[in-house]
Amino acid sequence: MRTPAWRVAFGLLLTGLTASAAPPPAPTPAPATAPARATIVLASRSIGSKRGQPPAREAHAALLVRFEGKSGFIVQGGPSPVAGTSRMACVGWIIPSEDPDRDFTRATGAYWGEDSVVRELPTRALATFTVPGLDLAHLRALVKEVVAELRPHDYGFDRAPNSNSFVSRLLDKLHLPAPAASPDDLPGWGWKP
């Protein structure tokens, strides 16, 4: 039995209409944003001196961190009281800075005995690293890990752990090669719990 011609024509028309009503192909996704990348400068500056004296040889290390297209940070360690005890532990801070290189040279208390006076001290760049995939959240998590490792130990300027121990441990966590340093220059450098 033959199908009437009008049914064939209607079927072809319906097929054409439904095909043209089909959704357009999905748009090509926008390119993904580039992965985070940080530039880290391992820097050191003298711990200061009495007013009128040249800066001491012993230095304080920090990481000067810049994320691409964003402001920077100074990452450093230091002593902090442990609540409920007479102990001081070594902790770390991530300090926002528009210009970490300049701000790190400005040390409050670097005139010994003058705890509120800011002194500018020359800063040395000891190493520079480019770290792909590092963002602020990951950096904060690593700082927290290092602080947890150091907290059970008493802070000690001329022994360890101290601010230099904090920075060398953080470099380990970042899988970055910590340069060799003399304990006369960076006391506590390379100390491990």
C-alpha positions as CSV (number, residue, x, y, z in Angstrom):
1,M,0.0,0.0,0.0
2,R,1.2,3.4,-0.9
3,T,1.5,6.4,1.4
4,P,-0.3,9.4,0.1
5,A,2.0,12.1,-1.3
6,W,0.9,14.7,1.2
7,R,2.0,12.5,4.1
8,V,5.5,12.0,2.6
9,A,5.7,15.8,2.0
10,F,4.5,16.5,5.6
11,G,7.0,14.0,7.0
12,L,9.9,15.5,5.1
13,L,8.8,19.0,6.2
14,L,8.5,17.9,9.8
15,T,12.0,16.2,9.7
16,G,13.5,19.4,8.3
17,L,11.8,21.6,11.0
18,T,12.9,19.4,13.9
19,A,16.4,19.2,12.5
20,S,16.7,23.0,12.3
21,A,15.2,23.3,15.8
22,A,18.0,21.1,17.2
23,P,20.1,22.9,19.8
24,P,23.3,24.5,18.3
25,P,26.5,22.8,19.1
26,A,28.0,23.6,22.5
27,P,30.3,26.6,22.4
28,T,34.0,26.0,22.7
29,P,34.9,26.5,26.3
30,A,37.0,29.6,27.1
31,P,40.6,28.9,27.6
32,A,41.4,28.0,31.2
33,T,43.3,30.6,33.2
34,A,47.0,30.0,33.5
35,P,48.0,28.1,36.6
36,A,49.2,30.2,39.5
37,R,52.8,31.0,39.6
38,A,54.9,32.7,42.3
39,T,58.3,34.3,42.3
40,I,60.1,33.8,45.6
41,V,63.2,35.7,46.7
42,L,65.1,34.3,49.7
43,A,66.4,37.4,51.3
44,S,68.4,38.3,54.4
45,R,69.2,41.4,56.4
46,S,71.2,42.1,59.5
47,I,69.5,41.6,62.9
48,G,70.6,45.2,63.6
49,S,72.8,46.7,66.4
50,K,72.9,49.3,69.1
51,R,72.5,52.8,67.7
52,G,75.9,54.1,66.4
53,Q,77.3,50.6,65.9
54,P,77.5,48.9,62.5
55,P,74.9,46.2,61.8
56,A,75.6,42.8,63.2
57,R,76.8,40.0,60.9
58,E,74.0,37.7,62.0
59,A,71.1,37.9,59.7
60,H,67.4,37.3,59.6
61,A,66.0,35.5,56.6
62,A,62.6,35.8,54.9
63,L,60.9,34.9,51.7
64,L,59.7,37.8,49.5
65,V,56.8,36.3,47.5
66,R,55.0,37.8,44.5
67,F,52.1,36.1,42.8
68,E,51.7,37.1,39.1
69,G,49.7,40.2,38.7
70,K,49.1,40.6,42.4
71,S,50.6,42.3,45.4
72,G,53.3,40.6,47.3
73,F,54.0,39.1,50.7
74,I,56.8,38.9,53.2
75,V,56.9,35.4,54.8
76,Q,59.0,35.2,58.0
77,G,59.3,33.6,61.3
78,G,59.9,34.8,64.8
79,P,59.2,34.3,68.5
80,S,55.7,34.3,69.9
81,P,54.4,33.5,73.5
82,V,52.7,30.2,74.0
83,A,49.4,30.9,75.8
84,G,49.3,29.6,79.4
85,T,53.1,29.1,79.6
86,S,56.3,31.1,80.0
87,R,57.6,29.6,76.7
88,M,58.3,31.3,73.4
89,A,57.8,29.3,70.3
90,C,58.8,30.0,66.7
91,V,55.9,30.9,64.5
92,G,55.5,32.3,61.0
93,W,53.6,35.1,59.4
94,I,52.5,36.0,55.8
95,I,52.5,39.8,55.7
96,P,50.8,41.5,52.8
97,S,53.1,44.1,51.1
98,E,52.8,46.3,48.0
99,D,56.6,46.2,47.7
100,P,58.2,43.3,49.7
101,D,61.7,44.2,48.7
102,R,61.4,47.7,50.2
103,D,59.3,46.7,53.2
104,F,61.7,43.9,54.3
105,T,64.6,46.5,54.6
106,R,62.5,48.4,57.2
107,A,63.0,46.6,60.5
108,T,61.3,47.7,63.7
109,G,63.5,47.2,66.7
110,A,66.7,46.8,64.7
111,Y,68.2,49.5,66.9
112,W,68.5,47.2,69.9
113,G,66.6,48.5,72.9
114,E,64.5,50.7,70.8
115,D,61.6,48.4,70.1
116,S,59.3,50.9,68.3
117,V,62.0,52.6,66.1
118,V,62.1,51.6,62.4
119,R,65.6,51.2,60.9
120,E,66.4,50.5,57.2
121,L,68.9,47.8,56.8
122,P,70.5,46.6,53.5
123,T,69.0,43.4,52.2
124,R,70.7,40.6,50.3
125,A,69.0,38.3,47.8
126,L,70.4,34.9,48.4
127,A,68.3,33.0,45.8
128,T,65.4,33.5,43.5
129,F,62.8,30.8,42.6
130,T,59.9,30.6,40.2
131,V,57.3,28.2,41.5
132,P,54.5,27.1,39.2
133,G,51.2,26.1,40.8
134,L,51.8,28.0,44.0
135,D,48.9,30.2,45.3
136,L,48.3,32.0,48.5
137,A,46.0,29.2,49.9
138,H,48.8,26.6,49.4
139,L,51.4,28.9,50.9
140,R,49.3,29.5,54.0
141,A,48.8,25.7,54.4
142,L,52.6,25.1,54.2
143,V,53.3,27.9,56.8
144,K,50.8,26.2,59.1
145,E,52.6,22.9,58.7
146,V,56.0,24.4,59.6
147,V,54.6,26.3,62.6
148,A,53.0,23.0,63.8
149,E,56.4,21.3,63.5
150,L,58.3,24.1,65.4
151,R,55.7,24.9,68.1
152,P,56.7,22.1,70.5
153,H,60.3,23.5,70.6
154,D,61.5,26.6,72.5
155,Y,62.5,29.5,70.3
156,G,66.2,30.3,70.5
157,F,67.9,33.1,68.6
158,D,71.4,31.7,68.7
159,R,70.3,28.1,68.6
160,A,67.2,26.8,67.0
161,P,64.4,26.9,66.0
162,N,64.3,30.5,65.1
163,S,63.2,32.7,62.2
164,N,66.0,31.3,60.0
165,S,65.0,27.7,60.9
166,F,61.4,28.6,59.9
167,V,62.5,29.9,56.5
168,S,64.7,26.9,55.7
169,R,61.9,24.5,56.8
170,L,59.5,26.3,54.5
171,L,61.9,26.0,51.6
172,D,62.0,22.3,52.3
173,K,58.2,22.1,52.2
174,L,58.2,24.0,48.9
175,H,60.8,21.5,47.5
176,L,63.2,24.4,46.8
177,P,67.0,24.0,47.4
178,A,68.0,25.9,50.4
179,P,71.5,27.4,49.8
180,A,74.2,26.5,52.3
181,A,74.7,29.1,55.0
182,S,77.1,29.6,57.8
183,P,75.7,29.7,61.3
184,D,77.7,32.9,61.8
185,D,75.5,34.5,59.1
186,L,72.2,32.7,59.5
187,P,72.0,31.1,63.0
188,G,69.6,28.2,63.0
189,W,69.6,27.7,59.3
190,G,68.8,24.2,58.2
191,W,67.6,23.1,61.7
192,K,65.1,20.2,61.7
193,P,62.9,18.9,64.5
